[in-house]
């Protein structure tokens, strides 16, 4: 069951990377998807990457905290039912 899914995922990643890399080989004199790349575009893209990872870490920490709280409540309820309080 794992091998077909792995093969499908690998081939999809390969096709996607080739499809996205094809425009890179076209000669546009250094112009990308949003036009000529300058310092302002690089700076805003870099800020976007920083904000993305900051949001991922914050969201992951929030989710993990909520799951830990649920686990602790479930353990406490099980312990109370076992002891009889």
Phi and psi in radians as a Rosetta constraint file:
Dihedral C 1 N 2 CA 2 C 2 CIRCULARHARMONIC -1.323 0.35
Dihedral N 2 CA 2 C 2 N 3 CIRCULARHARMONIC -0.617 0.35
Dihedral C 2 N 3 CA 3 C 3 CIRCULARHARMONIC -1.121 0.35
Dihedral N 3 CA 3 C 3 N 4 CIRCULARHARMONIC -0.783 0.35
Dihedral C 3 N 4 CA 4 C 4 CIRCULARHARMONIC -1.100 0.35
Dihedral N 4 CA 4 C 4 N 5 CIRCULARHARMONIC -0.662 0.35
Dihedral C 4 N 5 CA 5 C 5 CIRCULARHARMONIC -1.184 0.35
Dihedral N 5 CA 5 C 5 N 6 CIRCULARHARMONIC -0.688 0.35
Dihedral C 5 N 6 CA 6 C 6 CIRCULARHARMONIC -1.125 0.35
Dihedral N 6 CA 6 C 6 N 7 CIRCULARHARMONIC -0.754 0.35
Dihedral C 6 N 7 CA 7 C 7 CIRCULARHARMONIC -1.134 0.35
Dihedral N 7 CA 7 C 7 N 8 CIRCULARHARMONIC -0.715 0.35
Dihedral C 7 N 8 CA 8 C 8 CIRCULARHARMONIC -1.141 0.35
Dihedral N 8 CA 8 C 8 N 9 CIRCULARHARMONIC -0.752 0.35
Dihedral C 8 N 9 CA 9 C 9 CIRCULARHARMONIC -1.142 0.35
Dihedral N 9 CA 9 C 9 N 10 CIRCULARHARMONIC -0.748 0.35
Dihedral C 9 N 10 CA 10 C 10 CIRCULARHARMONIC -1.107 0.35
Dihedral N 10 CA 10 C 10 N 11 CIRCULARHARMONIC -0.796 0.35
Dihedral C 10 N 11 CA 11 C 11 CIRCULARHARMONIC -1.175 0.35
Dihedral N 11 CA 11 C 11 N 12 CIRCULARHARMONIC -0.635 0.35
Dihedral C 11 N 12 CA 12 C 12 CIRCULARHARMONIC -1.130 0.35
Dihedral N 12 CA 12 C 12 N 13 CIRCULARHARMONIC -0.722 0.35
Dihedral C 12 N 13 CA 13 C 13 CIRCULARHARMONIC -1.116 0.35
Dihedral N 13 CA 13 C 13 N 14 CIRCULARHARMONIC -0.705 0.35
Dihedral C 13 N 14 CA 14 C 14 CIRCULARHARMONIC -1.136 0.35
Dihedral N 14 CA 14 C 14 N 15 CIRCULARHARMONIC -0.808 0.35
Dihedral C 14 N 15 CA 15 C 15 CIRCULARHARMONIC -1.112 0.35
Dihedral N 15 CA 15 C 15 N 16 CIRCULARHARMONIC -0.727 0.35
Dihedral C 15 N 16 CA 16 C 16 CIRCULARHARMONIC -1.149 0.35
Dihedral N 16 CA 16 C 16 N 17 CIRCULARHARMONIC -0.739 0.35
Dihedral C 16 N 17 CA 17 C 17 CIRCULARHARMONIC -1.168 0.35
Dihedral N 17 CA 17 C 17 N 18 CIRCULARHARMONIC -0.652 0.35
Dihedral C 17 N 18 CA 18 C 18 CIRCULARHARMONIC -1.182 0.35
Dihedral N 18 CA 18 C 18 N 19 CIRCULARHARMONIC -0.697 0.35
Dihedral C 18 N 19 CA 19 C 19 CIRCULARHARMONIC -1.152 0.35
Dihedral N 19 CA 19 C 19 N 20 CIRCULARHARMONIC -0.632 0.35
Dihedral C 19 N 20 CA 20 C 20 CIRCULARHARMONIC -1.403 0.35
Dihedral N 20 CA 20 C 20 N 21 CIRCULARHARMONIC -0.422 0.35
Dihedral C 20 N 21 CA 21 C 21 CIRCULARHARMONIC -1.455 0.35
Dihedral N 21 CA 21 C 21 N 22 CIRCULARHARMONIC -0.364 0.35
Dihedral C 21 N 22 CA 22 C 22 CIRCULARHARMONIC -1.026 0.35
Dihedral N 22 CA 22 C 22 N 23 CIRCULARHARMONIC -0.774 0.35
Dihedral C 22 N 23 CA 23 C 23 CIRCULARHARMONIC -1.142 0.35
Dihedral N 23 CA 23 C 23 N 24 CIRCULARHARMONIC -0.372 0.35
Dihedral C 23 N 24 CA 24 C 24 CIRCULARHARMONIC -1.173 0.35
Dihedral N 24 CA 24 C 24 N 25 CIRCULARHARMONIC -0.459 0.35
Dihedral C 24 N 25 CA 25 C 25 CIRCULARHARMONIC -1.507 0.35
Dihedral N 25 CA 25 C 25 N 26 CIRCULARHARMONIC -0.147 0.35
Dihedral C 25 N 26 CA 26 C 26 CIRCULARHARMONIC -1.295 0.35
Dihedral N 26 CA 26 C 26 N 27 CIRCULARHARMONIC 2.550 0.35
Dihedral C 26 N 27 CA 27 C 27 CIRCULARHARMONIC -1.610 0.35
Dihedral N 27 CA 27 C 27 N 28 CIRCULARHARMONIC 1.766 0.35
Dihedral C 27 N 28 CA 28 C 28 CIRCULARHARMONIC -2.034 0.35
Dihedral N 28 CA 28 C 28 N 29 CIRCULARHARMONIC 0.308 0.35
Dihedral C 28 N 29 CA 29 C 29 CIRCULARHARMONIC 0.995 0.35
Dihedral N 29 CA 29 C 29 N 30 CIRCULARHARMONIC 0.726 0.35
Dihedral C 29 N 30 CA 30 C 30 CIRCULARHARMONIC 1.487 0.35
Dihedral N 30 CA 30 C 30 N 31 CIRCULARHARMONIC 0.099 0.35
Dihedral C 30 N 31 CA 31 C 31 CIRCULARHARMONIC -1.587 0.35
Dihedral N 31 CA 31 C 31 N 32 CIRCULARHARMONIC 2.306 0.35
Dihedral C 31 N 32 CA 32 C 32 CIRCULARHARMONIC -1.700 0.35
Dihedral N 32 CA 32 C 32 N 33 CIRCULARHARMONIC -2.688 0.35
Dihedral C 32 N 33 CA 33 C 33 CIRCULARHARMONIC -1.209 0.35
Dihedral N 33 CA 33 C 33 N 34 CIRCULARHARMONIC -0.497 0.35
Dihedral C 33 N 34 CA 34 C 34 CIRCULARHARMONIC -1.857 0.35
Dihedral N 34 CA 34 C 34 N 35 CIRCULARHARMONIC 0.267 0.35
Dihedral C 34 N 35 CA 35 C 35 CIRCULARHARMONIC 1.873 0.35
Dihedral N 35 CA 35 C 35 N 36 CIRCULARHARMONIC -2.806 0.35
Dihedral C 35 N 36 CA 36 C 36 CIRCULARHARMONIC -1.211 0.35
Dihedral N 36 CA 36 C 36 N 37 CIRCULARHARMONIC 2.339 0.35
Dihedral C 36 N 37 CA 37 C 37 CIRCULARHARMONIC -1.429 0.35
Dihedral N 37 CA 37 C 37 N 38 CIRCULARHARMONIC 2.190 0.35
Dihedral C 37 N 38 CA 38 C 38 CIRCULARHARMONIC -2.291 0.35
Dihedral N 38 CA 38 C 38 N 39 CIRCULARHARMONIC -3.052 0.35
Dihedral C 38 N 39 CA 39 C 39 CIRCULARHARMONIC -1.112 0.35
Dihedral N 39 CA 39 C 39 N 40 CIRCULARHARMONIC -0.629 0.35
Dihedral C 39 N 40 CA 40 C 40 CIRCULARHARMONIC -1.141 0.35
Dihedral N 40 CA 40 C 40 N 41 CIRCULARHARMONIC -0.736 0.35
Dihedral C 40 N 41 CA 41 C 41 CIRCULARHARMONIC -1.153 0.35
Dihedral N 41 CA 41 C 41 N 42 CIRCULARHARMONIC -0.753 0.35
Dihedral C 41 N 42 CA 42 C 42 CIRCULARHARMONIC -1.108 0.35
Dihedral N 42 CA 42 C 42 N 43 CIRCULARHARMONIC -0.731 0.35
Dihedral C 42 N 43 CA 43 C 43 CIRCULARHARMONIC -1.107 0.35
Dihedral N 43 CA 43 C 43 N 44 CIRCULARHARMONIC -0.827 0.35
Dihedral C 43 N 44 CA 44 C 44 CIRCULARHARMONIC -1.175 0.35
Dihedral N 44 CA 44 C 44 N 45 CIRCULARHARMONIC -0.636 0.35
Dihedral C 44 N 45 CA 45 C 45 CIRCULARHARMONIC -1.123 0.35
Dihedral N 45 CA 45 C 45 N 46 CIRCULARHARMONIC -0.738 0.35
Dihedral C 45 N 46 CA 46 C 46 CIRCULARHARMONIC -1.128 0.35
Dihedral N 46 CA 46 C 46 N 47 CIRCULARHARMONIC -0.711 0.35
Dihedral C 46 N 47 CA 47 C 47 CIRCULARHARMONIC -1.085 0.35
Dihedral N 47 CA 47 C 47 N 48 CIRCULARHARMONIC -0.665 0.35
Dihedral C 47 N 48 CA 48 C 48 CIRCULARHARMONIC -1.113 0.35
Dihedral N 48 CA 48 C 48 N 49 CIRCULARHARMONIC -0.702 0.35
Dihedral C 48 N 49 CA 49 C 49 CIRCULARHARMONIC -1.120 0.35
Dihedral N 49 CA 49 C 49 N 50 CIRCULARHARMONIC -0.760 0.35
Dihedral C 49 N 50 CA 50 C 50 CIRCULARHARMONIC -1.065 0.35
Dihedral N 50 CA 50 C 50 N 51 CIRCULARHARMONIC -0.806 0.35
Dihedral C 50 N 51 CA 51 C 51 CIRCULARHARMONIC -1.140 0.35
Dihedral N 51 CA 51 C 51 N 52 CIRCULARHARMONIC -0.624 0.35
Dihedral C 51 N 52 CA 52 C 52 CIRCULARHARMONIC -1.088 0.35
Dihedral N 52 CA 52 C 52 N 53 CIRCULARHARMONIC -0.863 0.35
Dihedral C 52 N 53 CA 53 C 53 CIRCULARHARMONIC -1.190 0.35
Dihedral N 53 CA 53 C 53 N 54 CIRCULARHARMONIC -0.592 0.35
Dihedral C 53 N 54 CA 54 C 54 CIRCULARHARMONIC -1.077 0.35
Dihedral N 54 CA 54 C 54 N 55 CIRCULARHARMONIC -0.777 0.35
Dihedral C 54 N 55 CA 55 C 55 CIRCULARHARMONIC -1.146 0.35
Dihedral N 55 CA 55 C 55 N 56 CIRCULARHARMONIC -0.681 0.35
Dihedral C 55 N 56 CA 56 C 56 CIRCULARHARMONIC -1.114 0.35
Dihedral N 56 CA 56 C 56 N 57 CIRCULARHARMONIC -0.760 0.35
Dihedral C 56 N 57 CA 57 C 57 CIRCULARHARMONIC -1.141 0.35
Dihedral N 57 CA 57 C 57 N 58 CIRCULARHARMONIC -0.776 0.35
Dihedral C 57 N 58 CA 58 C 58 CIRCULARHARMONIC -1.126 0.35
Dihedral N 58 CA 58 C 58 N 59 CIRCULARHARMONIC -0.777 0.35
Dihedral C 58 N 59 CA 59 C 59 CIRCULARHARMONIC -1.134 0.35
Dihedral N 59 CA 59 C 59 N 60 CIRCULARHARMONIC -0.742 0.35
Dihedral C 59 N 60 CA 60 C 60 CIRCULARHARMONIC -1.099 0.35
Dihedral N 60 CA 60 C 60 N 61 CIRCULARHARMONIC -0.717 0.35
Dihedral C 60 N 61 CA 61 C 61 CIRCULARHARMONIC -1.142 0.35
Dihedral N 61 CA 61 C 61 N 62 CIRCULARHARMONIC -0.704 0.35
Dihedral C 61 N 62 CA 62 C 62 CIRCULARHARMONIC -1.104 0.35
Dihedral N 62 CA 62 C 62 N 63 CIRCULARHARMONIC -0.804 0.35
Dihedral C 62 N 63 CA 63 C 63 CIRCULARHARMONIC -1.112 0.35
Dihedral N 63 CA 63 C 63 N 64 CIRCULARHARMONIC -0.759 0.35
Dihedral C 63 N 64 CA 64 C 64 CIRCULARHARMONIC -1.117 0.35
Dihedral N 64 CA 64 C 64 N 65 CIRCULARHARMONIC -0.699 0.35
Dihedral C 64 N 65 CA 65 C 65 CIRCULARHARMONIC -1.081 0.35
Dihedral N 65 CA 65 C 65 N 66 CIRCULARHARMONIC -0.762 0.35
Dihedral C 65 N 66 CA 66 C 66 CIRCULARHARMONIC -1.121 0.35
Dihedral N 66 CA 66 C 66 N 67 CIRCULARHARMONIC -0.723 0.35
Dihedral C 66 N 67 CA 67 C 67 CIRCULARHARMONIC -1.163 0.35
Dihedral N 67 CA 67 C 67 N 68 CIRCULARHARMONIC -0.682 0.35
Dihedral C 67 N 68 CA 68 C 68 CIRCULARHARMONIC -1.122 0.35
Dihedral N 68 CA 68 C 68 N 69 CIRCULARHARMONIC -0.687 0.35
Dihedral C 68 N 69 CA 69 C 69 CIRCULARHARMONIC -1.118 0.35
Dihedral N 69 CA 69 C 69 N 70 CIRCULARHARMONIC -0.756 0.35
Dihedral C 69 N 70 CA 70 C 70 CIRCULARHARMONIC -1.091 0.35
Dihedral N 70 CA 70 C 70 N 71 CIRCULARHARMONIC -0.712 0.35
Dihedral C 70 N 71 CA 71 C 71 CIRCULARHARMONIC -1.123 0.35
Dihedral N 71 CA 71 C 71 N 72 CIRCULARHARMONIC -0.751 0.35
Dihedral C 71 N 72 CA 72 C 72 CIRCULARHARMONIC -1.144 0.35
Dihedral N 72 CA 72 C 72 N 73 CIRCULARHARMONIC -0.687 0.35
Dihedral C 72 N 73 CA 73 C 73 CIRCULARHARMONIC -1.127 0.35
Dihedral N 73 CA 73 C 73 N 74 CIRCULARHARMONIC -0.704 0.35
Dihedral C 73 N 74 CA 74 C 74 CIRCULARHARMONIC -1.155 0.35
Dihedral N 74 CA 74 C 74 N 75 CIRCULARHARMONIC -0.716 0.35
Dihedral C 74 N 75 CA 75 C 75 CIRCULARHARMONIC -1.127 0.35
Dihedral N 75 CA 75 C 75 N 76 CIRCULARHARMONIC -0.712 0.35
Dihedral C 75 N 76 CA 76 C 76 CIRCULARHARMONIC -1.148 0.35
Dihedral N 76 CA 76 C 76 N 77 CIRCULARHARMONIC -0.697 0.35
Dihedral C 76 N 77 CA 77 C 77 CIRCULARHARMONIC -1.152 0.35
Dihedral N 77 CA 77 C 77 N 78 CIRCULARHARMONIC -0.688 0.35
Dihedral C 77 N 78 CA 78 C 78 CIRCULARHARMONIC -1.154 0.35
Dihedral N 78 CA 78 C 78 N 79 CIRCULARHARMONIC -0.684 0.35
Dihedral C 78 N 79 CA 79 C 79 CIRCULARHARMONIC -1.180 0.35
Dihedral N 79 CA 79 C 79 N 80 CIRCULARHARMONIC -0.719 0.35
Dihedral C 79 N 80 CA 80 C 80 CIRCULARHARMONIC -1.118 0.35
Dihedral N 80 CA 80 C 80 N 81 CIRCULARHARMONIC -0.673 0.35
Dihedral C 80 N 81 CA 81 C 81 CIRCULARHARMONIC -1.231 0.35
Dihedral N 81 CA 81 C 81 N 82 CIRCULARHARMONIC -0.539 0.35
Dihedral C 81 N 82 CA 82 C 82 CIRCULARHARMONIC -1.281 0.35
Dihedral N 82 CA 82 C 82 N 83 CIRCULARHARMONIC -0.679 0.35
Dihedral C 82 N 83 CA 83 C 83 CIRCULARHARMONIC -1.423 0.35
Dihedral N 83 CA 83 C 83 N 84 CIRCULARHARMONIC -0.652 0.35
Dihedral C 83 N 84 CA 84 C 84 CIRCULARHARMONIC 1.804 0.35
Dihedral N 84 CA 84 C 84 N 85 CIRCULARHARMONIC 0.304 0.35
